[in-house]
Amino acid sequence: MLRRTMGKATVKLGRMIVAVCCAWASAACDDVDRAIESKANEVLGKDTAEPAPAQTAPAPSPAPSAPSQPAPVPVVEPEPPVQPAVPAEAAKPAEPVKPVQPVDKPKAAEVPKPSASAKPADPKPPEPAKPVKPVKPVEAPKAPEAPKPVEPPKPVEPPKPVEPPKPVEPAKPATKVTVPQSEHIKISVPARVQELLNADPRMQPWLNTSVGVLEGCYAQVLKDNSSASGTITFVLEMHESSRPDADVTSLPPQLSGIVTCATGKLMRAKRMPLFTGKEGEKHTVKVKFSP
């Protein structure tokens, strides 16, 4: 009896499990239902065989059904289904609590240990008190000096009379020394020699005398040779502190007597003034004689 009751309970339990499984997957539930039913039939068959060895007709095999519909089951009074216990979700492991770090206590100030090598300081004797400097006596104020006598102002010198400006001397007219010319004698001098003659008017009398001497000497030559003519050329070399030198560079033969005659007469006449110029300056002078 106990086994029969247990078998029924097992069948009911299996059907409830099948119902639950069918709700999740219908195709899988059919296979599970048939497996449970065959297992239950085997259990029930063994229990009924013990009291009555008579054979029971095999249960008709259920007709094949659609995969989605369960096979027909003999009607049994339904019992209130037992709701399967829904497995509770596994509780998440609690996070480990971090250990609280102990608060370090403030360290007490370390007292410096006296080193072995350190020697106790020698107590110095107190320094003697410095002597107090004597206070200088306050000097009595000096008596004010007597004011110096004020010197009388120096007499102002009268202004010197302003000299009247000197009258401007009129410019002296420029002198011109003329080289004499005659009917038979023509003297040609360069411009630089004319400037030197104008700067020394003392040369005018001497030139007049010299030309007269040449005129007399040429008259003597014409007595011997009435056709004597030509040009005597000489170079005049100037000096800064002495009289010039005259060197004859061209002398026609028919006029050679003029040079001899004029040289002697001019040496006996009044001497030439100190006619000067730039040292070494040379000028060519020409004297032309014609009958």
C-alpha positions in Angstrom: 0.0 0.0 0.0 2.8 2.3 0.9 4.5 1.7 -2.4 1.3 2.4 -4.3 0.7 5.6 -2.5 4.3 6.6 -3.1 3.9 5.7 -6.8 0.9 7.9 -7.2 2.7 10.7 -5.5 5.6 10.2 -7.7 3.3 10.4 -10.8 1.7 13.5 -9.6 5.1 15.1 -8.9 6.3 14.1 -12.3 3.3 15.6 -14.0 3.8 18.8 -12.1 7.4 18.9 -13.2 6.3 18.2 -16.8 3.9 21.0 -16.6 6.6 23.3 -15.4 9.0 22.1 -18.1 6.4 22.5 -20.8 5.9 26.0 -19.9 9.7 26.6 -20.6 10.1 24.3 -23.6 7.2 22.3 -25.1 9.3 20.1 -27.3 11.6 19.0 -24.5 8.6 18.5 -22.1 7.1 15.8 -24.4 10.1 13.6 -24.2 10.4 14.1 -20.4 6.7 13.4 -19.9 6.9 10.1 -21.9 10.0 9.1 -20.0 8.3 9.8 -16.6 5.1 8.0 -17.6 6.9 4.9 -18.7 8.9 4.9 -15.5 5.7 5.3 -13.5 4.1 2.4 -15.3 7.0 0.2 -14.6 6.8 1.1 -10.9 3.0 0.5 -10.8 3.3 -2.8 -12.7 5.7 -4.1 -10.1 3.5 -3.1 -7.2 0.3 -4.8 -8.7 2.1 -8.0 -9.6 3.1 -8.8 -6.1 -0.5 -9.2 -4.7 -1.9 -10.8 -7.9 0.4 -12.5 -10.2 -2.2 -12.2 -13.0 -1.0 -10.3 -15.9 -2.5 -7.0 -16.8 -3.1 -5.9 -20.2 -0.4 -3.6 -21.4 -1.5 0.0 -21.6 -2.2 1.2 -25.1 0.7 3.2 -26.4 -0.2 6.8 -26.8 -0.9 8.0 -30.3 1.8 10.1 -31.8 1.0 13.7 -31.2 2.3 16.9 -32.5 5.5 17.9 -31.0 3.8 20.9 -29.4 0.9 18.9 -27.7 1.5 16.5 -24.8 0.3 12.9 -25.0 -3.2 12.1 -23.4 -2.9 11.2 -19.7 -5.5 9.2 -17.7 -7.8 11.5 -15.8 -6.7 11.9 -12.2 -8.2 14.1 -9.7 -6.1 17.1 -9.8 -4.5 18.2 -6.6 -3.5 21.7 -5.9 -0.3 22.2 -7.7 2.7 22.9 -5.7 4.4 25.9 -6.8 8.1 25.1 -7.4 10.4 27.0 -5.3 12.0 29.6 -7.4 15.7 29.4 -6.8 16.8 32.6 -5.2 19.5 34.4 -7.0 22.8 33.7 -5.6 23.7 36.5 -3.2 26.6 38.5 -4.4 29.6 38.1 -2.2 30.0 41.1 0.0 33.0 43.3 -0.8 35.7 42.8 1.8 35.9 45.6 4.3 39.1 47.5 4.1 41.0 47.5 7.3 41.1 50.9 9.0 44.7 52.1 9.2 45.6 53.1 12.8 46.3 56.7 13.3 49.9 57.4 14.1 50.3 59.1 17.4 52.4 62.2 17.3 55.9 61.4 18.3 57.3 63.2 21.2 60.2 65.4 20.5 63.3 63.4 20.8 65.7 64.7 23.4 69.2 64.8 21.8 71.4 62.4 23.4 74.7 63.7 24.5 77.4 62.2 22.4 80.2 60.4 24.0 82.8 62.6 22.3 81.2 65.8 23.3 82.8 67.4 26.3 80.9 69.6 28.8 81.4 73.2 28.0 83.8 74.9 30.3 82.0 77.6 32.2 83.5 81.0 31.1 84.2 83.5 33.9 82.0 86.5 33.7 83.5 89.4 31.7 84.6 92.4 33.8 82.3 95.4 33.4 83.6 98.0 30.9 84.7 101.3 32.5 82.3 104.1 32.0 83.7 106.9 29.9 83.7 110.2 31.7 81.2 112.7 30.4 82.8 115.7 28.7 82.0 119.0 30.3 79.7 121.2 28.3 81.8 124.0 26.7 80.6 127.5 27.3 79.3 129.2 24.2 81.9 131.3 22.5 81.5 135.0 22.5 80.4 136.4 19.1 83.3 137.8 17.1 83.3 141.5 16.5 82.2 142.3 12.9 85.0 143.2 10.5 85.1 146.7 9.3 83.6 147.0 5.9 86.1 148.1 3.3 85.1 151.1 1.3 84.3 150.4 -2.3 87.1 151.0 -4.7 86.7 154.1 -6.8 85.3 153.3 -10.3 87.9 154.1 -12.9 86.6 156.4 -15.6 86.2 154.7 -18.9 89.0 155.2 -21.3 88.3 157.5 -24.2 87.6 155.6 -27.3 90.2 156.3 -30.0 88.7 157.5 -33.2 89.2 155.2 -36.0 92.1 155.9 -38.2 91.3 157.3 -41.5 91.6 154.8 -44.3 94.6 155.7 -46.4 93.7 155.9 -50.1 95.2 153.2 -52.2 98.3 154.3 -54.0 98.0 154.3 -57.7 99.8 151.4 -59.3 103.0 152.6 -60.9 104.1 151.4 -64.2 107.7 151.3 -65.3 108.0 151.8 -69.0 110.8 150.2 -71.1 112.0 152.9 -73.4 111.8 152.4 -77.2 113.6 154.4 -80.0 113.5 154.7 -83.7 116.3 152.1 -84.1 115.9 150.0 -81.0 112.9 147.9 -79.9 113.1 146.0 -76.6 110.6 143.1 -76.0 110.2 141.9 -72.3 107.9 139.1 -71.0 104.9 139.9 -68.8 106.5 138.5 -65.6 109.5 140.9 -66.0 107.1 143.8 -66.5 105.4 142.9 -63.2 108.8 142.9 -61.4 109.6 146.3 -63.0 106.3 147.8 -61.9 107.0 146.6 -58.3 110.3 148.5 -58.3 110.0 152.0 -59.8 113.7 152.7 -59.1 114.4 150.8 -62.3 112.9 153.5 -64.5 115.9 155.9 -64.5 118.3 153.0 -65.0 116.4 151.8 -68.0 116.4 155.2 -69.6 120.2 155.4 -69.2 120.7 151.9 -70.5 118.7 152.5 -73.7 120.7 155.7 -74.3 123.9 153.8 -74.0 122.7 151.2 -76.6 121.6 153.9 -79.0 125.1 155.5 -79.0 126.9 152.2 -79.4 124.7 151.2 -82.4 125.4 154.6 -84.0 129.1 153.7 -84.0 128.5 150.3 -85.6 126.4 152.0 -88.3 129.4 154.2 -89.2 131.4 151.1 -90.1 128.5 149.2 -91.5 125.5 151.1 -92.5 123.4 148.0 -93.1 124.2 146.3 -89.8 121.0 145.0 -88.2 119.7 142.1 -86.2 118.3 140.9 -82.8 120.4 140.3 -79.7 118.8 137.8 -77.3 119.9 137.3 -73.6 118.4 135.3 -70.6 117.8 137.2 -67.4 118.2 135.1 -64.2 116.6 136.5 -61.1 117.9 136.2 -57.4 116.1 136.9 -54.1 118.9 139.0 -52.5 121.2 140.1 -55.4 121.0 141.7 -58.9 120.1 139.5 -61.9 122.5 137.9 -64.2 122.3 138.4 -68.0 123.7 135.7 -70.4 123.7 136.4 -74.1 122.3 133.5 -76.1 122.0 135.0 -79.6 124.4 137.7 -81.1 124.7 138.5 -84.8 128.3 139.0 -85.9 127.7 142.5 -87.3 126.3 143.6 -83.9 129.1 142.2 -81.7 130.6 145.7 -81.3 127.4 146.9 -79.5 127.9 144.4 -76.7 131.5 145.4 -76.1 130.7 149.1 -76.2 127.6 148.9 -73.9 129.3 146.7 -71.3 132.1 149.2 -70.6 129.8 152.3 -70.6 127.2 150.7 -68.2 129.9 149.7 -65.8 131.1 153.3 -65.6 127.6 154.6 -65.3 125.3 154.6 -62.2 125.0 151.1 -60.8 121.7 149.2 -61.3 119.4 149.2 -58.2 118.9 146.0 -56.3 116.4 144.5 -58.7 115.3 141.1 -57.2 112.8 138.3 -57.8 112.2 134.6 -57.2 115.5 132.7 -56.9 116.4 131.0 -60.2 113.6 132.4 -62.2 114.7 132.9 -65.8 113.2 135.2 -68.5 114.2 135.8 -72.1 114.6 139.4 -73.3 115.1 140.4 -77.0 116.5 143.7 -78.3 116.0 144.4 -82.0 118.3 146.8 -83.9 117.4 148.3 -87.3 119.2 151.2 -89.3 
